[in-house]
Amino acid sequence: MDFRVLGTLEVWTDAGRVMVPSPRHQRVLAALLLAANSVVPVARLVDAVWHDEPPVTATKQIQNCVSVLRERLGRERDVIITDGPGYQLSIGDDELDAIRFQRGMVVAHQFAAEGSRRRAVATARDALRLWRGPALDGLDAIALAGPITKLNEQRYNAIETCAEWQLQLGDHQAVVEELGELVAFHPLRERMHGQLMAALDGCGRPADALAVFGALRARLAGELGVEPGPGLRAQQARILAGTRGKSSPATGSPPVPADRAPRQLAAAVARQWTAEVELRSLNRPEPVPLTWSSTGRPVTAGAALSRHDVASRGERLVFSGDLRDVVAKFRQVRSRQLVVLGDPGAGKSVLAMLFTLGLLADRREGEPVPVLLPLASWNPHREHLRHWLAAKLVEDYPGLGNKAVYGADAATRLVSDRRIVPVLDGLDEIPPALHAAAIDALDRAVADGSPLVVTCRATEYEKAVTQSGSLLARAAVVEIEPVGAEAAIEFLTARTRAGETRWRPVEQRLRRQPDSPLAQALRTPLMVDLARAAYADPKTDPGELCDTDRFGGPELIEDHLLDAYLPAGYAHRPTPPAPDGRPVTPRTYDPRQAERWLGFLARRLQDQRTRDLAWWRLDRMMPRHVAGLYLGLPPALLFAATGWVAAGPIAGLVYGLSFGLAGWLAHTLGERPGPLRVELRFHRTTSRFLWRFLAGAVAGSLLALGWSLSPPVIALLAVLFGLAIAPHVWLDTPIDAGTVTSPATVLRGDRTAALAYTLSFVMCMGPFWGIAFALTNETRFVTILGGDFDLVLALATGLASGLLGRFMLGTAGGIAYGLAGAVVGGQVLPRATSATQAVIAGILFGLAVGLAVCLARAWGAFTMMRLWLAARGHLPWHLMGFLADAHRRGVLRQVGGVYQFRHERLQARLAGLAEPTARS
């Protein structure tokens, strides 16, 4: 049977074409085909048929449509299966033209990655010939517009990619006609226009190429009010200059090897999680024995466990295994989609980590790269999964944002081209109200067959599925089993000396009393691991865990192991090197002091209902109005000193109170930008440096003109502003996708940016204010209050201050600093009485503005807050060193740019113990 959606909807069998009777039946069949081999709920079919106002009998009519379709498609084979809350169209990959097209493009990309562009073009053209027109042409179904648009977009991307390969081969004439037709249908698609320009230019028709650019520019300006992108403008310049073929037509840069980003991303992911495995001692000598099997909970779709080798017979794969074969079993799942369930502490995150490394170690040519990401920050109501994945990739592997190295939107292309396997850890960490929406959004996002692995607590997942009916229709669902007595004994005794008997009472209790409190407590890998860590010292006696008078229930044993973990973890031992190979200064911490500091952090994270310990949110560990006071006060003191030096104590008081209040309000109500992931780079920045210098010079000249300064002074200030603004171009995205984000690298990047911004504003505003104060012609415009306040100067200064505040802390910052600037700037100040007075006032003003900018950056606010909290005794003075040390000891784990407590149970336990301290 041959189903065709790449054009009008058609169904063919060996006997000929099967006629689908009515638009209603066509919409139902189309909805099932767009989610082939996945369960489509009846409610979604109703939306596809009626969209706005379905009749009361809608469900019954859908059932009738399905019955008719079954009759038309033949009763000898169950093509449409009733499954749970809906229906599933069960077909092979070769029976749907959309799947054949996608598989063909995957093969074409593999040929291109190997350097065989001719074979890539031929394979891509074979795949494109499956298209007979727009996807599901003529089908009026608003609810299906999203997946239909996605299919059409895949076609256009394939055409552009194929054209790119042909242009690189020099086949310019071969693509002119096709691209000419397509740009007429897509008059705003810039990449297509760029390729047509390159093809025409390559055919010796530069005038026609420039005409294409002119038509596109006119349309963009007329319809959107924008110019073509920099790549197209650069391409136009090259055509005008007659320098044909020196760069890629779409991007204006040399072609990017198709496999560069995936290859370097794979290396980065492997380094990241190998280091984490070593820090957590998971291979000393083996992790806790962990087994899993297909879940018995009602959360699996009917055909989710069908297997490649038995799919044609409709058999089901009974799924079970352990850590050693999880990769092999994953590859047996036809959809390459897996959900891992388990109780708290069952080892879901460890399994995800080792699965990621296992898939990388056995990664086959062209296979997507597994990327492990925590899911807690995703909101399915606000962001599509693919957009969130692309943003997280750039956040955790910032080199992917470097357009010069990996091309534009490298992370987005990795996601949309299915070059990654998202391994999403912790679906249950999303707010409970979003669980059902998240599951449905995941199912929609991977309905095209994209690979996916998700971990979640079993109870939360079952509750979301049973209450909403949403499920991952093509995913196999497995559940981690409790740790058996023999497995626990094997792990607990794996590192004991020959003849050592300390663990013998525990062994006997686990074997003889499998339902004892001790056996119940040690049924999760977390507790088994904590038990070995707590009694690692040969002087300790694990036999005390068998004392039923002291430990009458499993909860008491679990609390005891959690409490004993930190003292054991902070026992003195040599410090291992950092994952990046840098030397580490040995540190020793008193266990009680470390527990107090960690307890403070845990309590604050519990209050914020998050597990992410992000250094740039340290100020959120205090009430916002208190943090706003601490962050707004230091610049206010410098502003007050400036006013005092310039015009006496009254002016100083006005300056200090105005900017102090503005800083407090801005930090209390405003939103500080997140940390910048940048590094210093000077190569190929000359032209951008000159443009920035010119922009700064113009801004400085305009400000100086407003103060009626002389031409030589205006020129001096123009140079100072230019030199202050231009170096910002040296802050660029990291060049290597193999660079993994860590808390330390994020802090270093933002510190570099914060200091650069601070220095630039000090260099701009200090000399400007000092020179203006010394040399102003004292021109007045509209004065009030007996000539002491100028409304025009107040307006000008208020606007400038508002723009600065908007840059620092958003809208609230713009309003607060704008009002403060108007109050201060409107004061009529006399000219400086001496050069010394002007210099001192200028230095103070520059420092005040620079400090305000610095404290509005993530690193500046963090530095201020950590010093204050350390002075109060809540945190150590060297906080990042303490957190890095806790990570090396296994108390914290590192997830991208943030730390987390190694388990939610540990965080909750420390938060409970730290409650009195947190309130102080």
Summary of the structure (lengths in Angstrom):
residues: 920
radius of gyration: 32.6
end to end distance: 72.3
largest distance: 101.9
contacts: 3080
relative contact order: 0.07
helix: 59%
strand: 8%
